[in-house]
Amino acid sequence: MSGMGVGGGGDIEHRGWRVTVAALCINLALGILYTWSVISNGVPDEWNWSQTDKSWPYSVACLVFCLVMVPAGRMQDVVGPRIVATLGGVLVGVGMILASFTHTAVGYIMGFGVLAGAGIGFGYASATPPAVKWFPAAKTGMIAGIVVSGFGLASVYAAPLSNWLIESFDLSKAVMFLGIAFLVVVVGFAQLLQSPPKGYTPAGTPKPSSSATSATKKEYLPSEMLRTWQFYCLWFTYACGAGAGLMIISKLAKIASVQAGLQLGFVLVAVLAIGNG
């Protein structure tokens, strides 16, 4: 079944872009993870948090986010991206709202780290797959890049917004407002996520040539992939590169205030997001 065979080529292309924009907006909300340095910098002195305490919620969120990605990806293949992304939005919103009612590091570890971290994993895993399925292979790289860029670019608006909320109200109210906003945004845009119907072939997909059988590439199952040395080499390389960036992101606002004497650390977080996106 081609793209022209499902409601007309134009309608299918528009549907694909609608899913892509919805996925981008979801990631623009889930990228709140990268503004943690602004949030942690707003922890009042009377809460008596150490610098280690301020690191734990972010560290746990990153760990849970990564661990949830695998089952979340399988879930969206079975039940569809809409349900999984909705679950992610609920977890992010509820986690941040619950965290706003506590002043303890443990409370933020559970609310922001565990619940919101899991929600980010569910939402992130269900955003890109449905978007790329609507387009031919020649466009999947571009579509994936558009969707994923939202996660990195989120701090462009979320960092100054978080800083303004903290200064205008206080940290607890800021986290609550952000939780409510992201609950509405992610759950709302999740309803627009859908995969193409079974048998759908994007318009513009080249027909396979019978003479190209000799050049067919081997497709690896996940269990087979885990038995190759190339997988571990790539994983280690990515872990080193991503780990360095994540460490800087988590402390950027504090680094700006301590080492450079800048009280506008949220601006650096926003600027970094442009390159990160």
LINCOR-V235239 format. One record per pair of residues at least 12 apart in sequence whose ideal C-beta (glycine too) atoms are under 6 Angstrom apart, sorted by the first residue. I is the first residue (numbers start at 1). J is the second residue. Records with the same first field share a line. If there is no record, write none. Layout:
I = J + J
This chain:
1 = 199 + 200
2 = 201
3 = 202 + 203
4 = 203
9 = 203
16 = 134 + 135
18 = 192
19 = 130 + 131 + 193
20 = 131 + 143
22 = 189 + 192 + 193
23 = 127 + 131 + 147
24 = 146 + 147 + 150
25 = 189
26 = 123 + 127 + 186 + 189
27 = 127 + 150 + 151
28 = 150 + 154
29 = 182 + 185 + 186
30 = 120 + 123 + 124
31 = 151 + 154
32 = 158
33 = 61 + 120
34 = 155 + 249
35 = 155 + 158 + 159 + 162
36 = 58 + 250
37 = 250 + 251 + 252 + 253
38 = 159 + 162 + 163 + 253 + 266 + 269
39 = 162
40 = 54
41 = 253 + 254
42 = 166 + 171
47 = 103
49 = 105
53 = 105
56 = 105 + 109
57 = 108 + 109 + 112 + 113
58 = 250
60 = 109 + 113
61 = 112 + 113 + 117
64 = 114 + 117 + 118
65 = 117 + 120 + 121
68 = 118 + 121
69 = 121 + 125
72 = 84 + 121 + 122 + 125
73 = 125
76 = 126
81 = 126 + 130 + 193
82 = 190 + 193
84 = 122 + 126
85 = 123 + 126 + 190 + 193
86 = 187 + 190
87 = 122
88 = 119 + 122 + 123
89 = 183 + 186 + 187 + 190
91 = 115 + 118 + 119
92 = 116 + 119 + 182
93 = 179 + 182 + 183
95 = 111 + 115 + 116
96 = 116 + 175 + 178 + 179
97 = 176 + 179
98 = 111
99 = 111 + 112 + 175
100 = 172 + 175 + 176
123 = 186
127 = 147
128 = 144 + 147
130 = 193 + 195
131 = 143 + 147
132 = 144
133 = 195 + 196
134 = 196
135 = 202
136 = 202 + 204 + 205
149 = 277
152 = 273 + 276 + 277
153 = 273 + 277
155 = 269 + 270 + 273
156 = 270 + 273
159 = 266 + 269 + 270
160 = 266 + 270
163 = 266
165 = 177
252 = 268 + 269
253 = 265 + 269
256 = 268
